[in-house]
Amino acid sequence: MSVPEPVGTTDEQQPIISAVSRFTVLTVNTHKGFTALNRRFILPELREAVRSVSADVVFLQEVHGTHEHHPQRYLNWPAMPQYEFLADTLWPQFAYGRNAVYPAGDHGNALLSKFQIIRHDNLDVSIHGHENRGILHCVLRMPGDGREVHAICVHLGLRESHRTAQLKLLSQRMEELPEDAPVVVAGDFNDWRQRADALLKPCGLREVFAELHGKPARSFPARLPALRLDRIYVRNLKASHPKVLAVRPWSHLSDHAPLSVEIEL
């Protein structure tokens, strides 16, 4: 982790690092770096858009780890994993959870963080014989006071029965955490029927858009959002200023509109 510039020193000239009380979260389904319908590879443009938000923690879904053929097809294909390319110099910490593996490569969820990721694991929530899905669980150490925040990046299935089973696995993971642990859960829930809020309520998760506006945000398709597929949930945290990033350039960079929110510890 890159240590922040000290804001003061003690008599022994030890750096004092300010405790973080607020941070910004962004979640985006990157569609593997392509526009809707895979018409154009736009990962470099997506990186600039992500950088412009200056989020402290970025939750990514559908991001490539490796791909054997794309570097020969696209001249601007990065020489590193997509999540590392997106992290660039702004997010010194990142974690990747590989969900789908195929002969040409792999993709999954990733988390970019300006805070130290002290541990992470990837929970396989795939339903046998169907699409591969995962839940990437990272634990962040906040600067200054060393508080731990759990950041969980989610990408759930297209079938409701699969999502219900996957949400139960997410609830089980939540029950394993200390009751007072700060938690952010974000990602692509594919929950167009809006069942997730009720299923996650018993484990204390509150959806930030539903809490402030009455319903989750419309996020799909990006150019004219109609379906409420993406979510940001919190537990033991305060949320404010939730936003749907559905205007240019975002509307032309993926099939999902990203969501952002400010979090207060």
C-alpha positions, 0 to 999 in steps of 0.5 A: 500500500502507498502510505499517504503523505503525513499530515504532522509528526510527533516529537519523535518525528513519527508520521501521523496518518489521518483516520478516514471517516468518509470514502466513495464507492463506485460499482461498474460492470465493465462488459469485459472492456467492450461496448454493448453488443461487443461492437468496440473495445473501449477499455482505455476510455473506460479507464479514463471515465473511472479515474474521473470519479476519483472513487476510493473503492471500485467494484468491477464485474465482468473483467478479464484476467487473461485472454489468449486471442484478443491481444492479436485482434485489438491493438490497444489491448493491455499487456496486463490483466484488465483490472490491473490496467484499470487500477493504473496509478490511482489504486495501489491495491487490487484483488481479483476473483476468477469466476469463469475459465475457458480455453482462451482465458478467464474473467471475474470480479475485481476490487480496486482500492486506495486502502490496504487490502489485508485479505481476500477470498473468492466465494464460488456461487456457481450453479452446477452446469450453468453460468459461473458466478462469484462473490469476491470478499475483501477486507480493507484496513482504513488509514489512521485508526486501522479500522477494517471494512468488508468490501464484497463484490457480487455478480449473480446469475440470470435465473431467479432460482439461481439468484435466490440460492446465491443470495442465501450464500451471501447471507451466510457469509454475512452471518459469519462476520461480526455483527458490528463489522462495517460492510459494503456489498456492491455489484451486478445482482441481475435482480430485475424482479427486485427480490434481493432487498427482502432476502438480504434485510434479515442480515442487516444489509440496506440498499442505498438507493432504496433507502434514500429514494424508495427503490433501487436505481435503474441501471440497464441498459446504460443508454436508457436505463429501465431495469434495476439490476445493480445494487449497493448495500451497506451495513453499520455504515451511513450512505449519502449522495447515491448517483447513477452515471447514465450520461456520456461518456458512461452511456457508451462504455458498457451495457450497465450504468455505473452506480456511486455513493459516499460512505461515512464510517 
